[in-house]
Amino acid sequence: MKLPLARLFPAIAGLSSCLLIAACSSGGNEGPSGNTGVPAPQFPEPTPPPPEFVVRGELFSFETGMIVNSDINVWVQTSDLGFSYWWANGPLQSDGLGLFEAHVPESDIFVLASNEDYVQPCAVRSKVTQDIEVRIEMLRKSSLDVINAPRPQLSLEPSVTGTIYESAWNGRRVVAGANLTAQDALETGLATTRSDLGGGFYLCNLPEDTYIDVRKVGFVPALIGPVGGTEPLVLEIELERENEPCRYC
């Protein structure tokens, strides 16, 4: 079971069971008053299994050093339940030294960091059967404002690379500064990046059945996938401008 939480860092406080569990009643066969006279079934909110192990991590950039006070979410997938660490434990951030600590059950995890000045191009995933340590490398967004932007030094294959472009009357034009989010089918965030001045992008260590959400102001969002797996992949992703009466004018 996997809870349909928000894409990156879900705000779940105050959500009812019907928002967390797809099996809630839709209330069919109601009378004029909207009341059938039969109490709606109550479904218990799922309970995460107790934590057994500690995930210790560090958030850093080779260019700028440790990255402090940044949001960290851990997606925890057990044999029976998938859930956000934020849902089970509340928000988690890197501390003043760029370190964080999460307590999780035996599971497969994905760790995604969020900071308005950085991106995390490579997914961080691990199987937790004991206490572990993880390292999350981020890149400054400003470092991508070049042609052929740098890649993470801790990058792992397989990679997903390519170019973001738009079509015009005089040919293709690259689209720089497009935001890319790698996510699974339920919009759980796995990695983030931006296209550089040449329209190029780089993502890595993505699992199978990953989708890439591509967005830039003024363009229609694009969802590409599924991608990922065991082999490197090169993509050419076309974006269309919003409310454009003639694409090739």
N, C-alpha and C positions, 0 to 999 in steps of 0.2 A: 504494500500500500504506500502510495506517495501522496503527500498532501499538496494540493494545488496552491502553494503560497506565491507571493509576488516574485518578480523576476530576480532581484538582486538581494535587497535587504528588506524583507517584508515587515510591515508594521501590523502586527496581529493582535495587539492588545484590544480586548473588547469584542473580538469576533465571536459570533455564536457558533454552536456546533454545526449549524446548517451551512456556514461558510467554509468550514474546515472539512466536512465530510460530504461526499457527493451523494450519499444515500438518503439525504433528508427528504421528507415528503414534500411534494409540490402542491398539495392541497386540492386535488381534483374532486369533482362531484360535490361542490359546495352549493348550499341553498342561497336564496336571495341575500341573506345576511352575511354570507361568507363563512357560516359556521355549520358544519355537518352534524354537530351534536356528539361526535366521536373525538376524543382527545387525540391530537397529533402524536405519532410515535416519537419517543424521546431516544436519541442515540447518544451514548456516552462519548465524551471527548476522548480521543486516544491518549494514552499515557506513554511517554517515551520510556524506554528501558533504562534502568539505573546505570550511571556511568561507572566504568570499570578501569579506564585507562586515561592517561594524560597526554594531550597533544601540546607540545611546546613549540613555539614558532618565533621566527624573526622576520620582520618586514624591512626591506632595504633596497637601495639603489646603488650600483657600483659607482655611479657618478656623484651622488650626493650623500651617501651614507645611510644610516638608519632612518626610517620613516616613522614618525611618532603620531599618536592620537588619530589613527586612521581606523575606519570601520573594518571589521573582520567578520565574515560569515563562514560557517562550516556547514556544508550539507552532509548530513549523516544518513547513510543508507544501511539499515540492518536487513536481516532476512525477511522481516515482517513489516517494516515501517521505514519510510523516508521522511525526514523532517529537518527543518532549519534549526541550527543551534540557537538562533535568536528566539524562535518560538518556544523552545524548551527552557532556555536559561536567561533570556534577555540579551540586550546588546553587548557586543564584545569589541574592544578596541585595542590597538597596540598602545603600549604605555609610553612613558617619557624616554625609554631607551629603545623603542621600536620592537618590544617583545610582547608576546601574548601567550595565554595558556587556556586551553579548553579541556573539559572533562567529558568523555564520550564513552558509549558502550562499544563492544566489539562490532566493527562496521567497516564499510568502505566510505571514505570521506573525500569531498572536494573543498578546497579552501580558496575563497575569493576575497581580495582586499579592495577597498574603495577609498580613493583620495582624489579630490578635485584637480590636483596638479599632476597626477600620475595615472598610468595604465598598467595592467598586468597581462601581457600578451600570452603567457603560457599557463595552462591549467596546472594546478597543484593538486594531485590526488594520491591517495595512499590507502592501503589496507591496514586497519588498526587491530592488532591482536596482542599488543603490549604497548607500553609507553613509547612514544616516538617523538622525533623532532622534525620540523619542516622549515624550509626556507622559501620565502616568497620574494622573488625579484620583481621590481617595478621599474618602469622607464618614465622619465619626465616627459610630459606631453610636448614641452618646448623642444625636446631633442628630436622630435619627429617632424619639425618644421624645416626639413631639408629634403633633398632628393637622395634616395637610397639611405633611408634612416638606419641607425644602428639597431641591432637585434639583442635580445637578452643574452648575457654571457652564460647563463645556466639553461639555455634552451635545450629541449629534448625533441627528438624526432618521434613520431611523424609531425611534419609541419604543414600548415595550410597557408599558402602565400598567393599573391595575385595583385590585380589592379582594379581600382574603382574608376569608372569613367561614365561620361554621358555622350550621347550622339548629337551632332549638330550638322548644319547644312554643309560645313566644310570639313567634316570628318569627326573623329573622336577627340574629346577633351577630357583630360584627367580630372578627377574630383579629389582635391586635397581636403583634409580635415573632416572626413566622414568618420563617425563613431561606429565601431564594430563591437558587438557583444556576442560571444560564443555561449550558447545555452543549450540545455536539453529540451525535449519535447514539451516539458511542463514549465519552460522558461526559467529554470534554475540557472543562474549565471555561473559560468565556468572560467571565462577569461575576457579581457577587454583590450582594445587597441584603437588606433586612429590611422587613417591613410596619410602618408607623407606627401610632400610637395609634388612627387611624381605619381601620386595616386596609388602607390604601393602599400601593402600591408603584410604583416607577419603574425601568425598565431601558431602555437605549438602544444603538443601533448594532449590533444583533444581526443576524447573517447569516441567510439562509434555512435552514430545517430546524433551527432551534434548539429545544431542549426546556427547560422550566423545572421544576426539582426543588424542591418546596415541603415544608418540614419544620418541625415544632415538637413539642417534648416533649409527650406526651399525645394526639397526633393521628396518624392514619394518614398516611404520606407520600403526596404526590400528584405525578404527573408529567404536565405539560401540554405539548402540542405535536403536531406541529411548529408553531412560530410564527416571526416574523421576516420579513424581506423588504424591500419598498420602501415600505409604507404603515404609518402608525401603527395600533396595535391596542389595544383596551381589553378586558380580561378580568375575569370574575367567577369566582373560584376558591373552591370549597367544600371545606373540610376536615372530616373526620369524626373524632370522638373514638375513641380505642382502647378496646376492651372495654366499649363502652356498650351495655347491654342494650336500651335503648329510646331512639331518637334524639329522639323528640318527647314524652318523659315529663317 
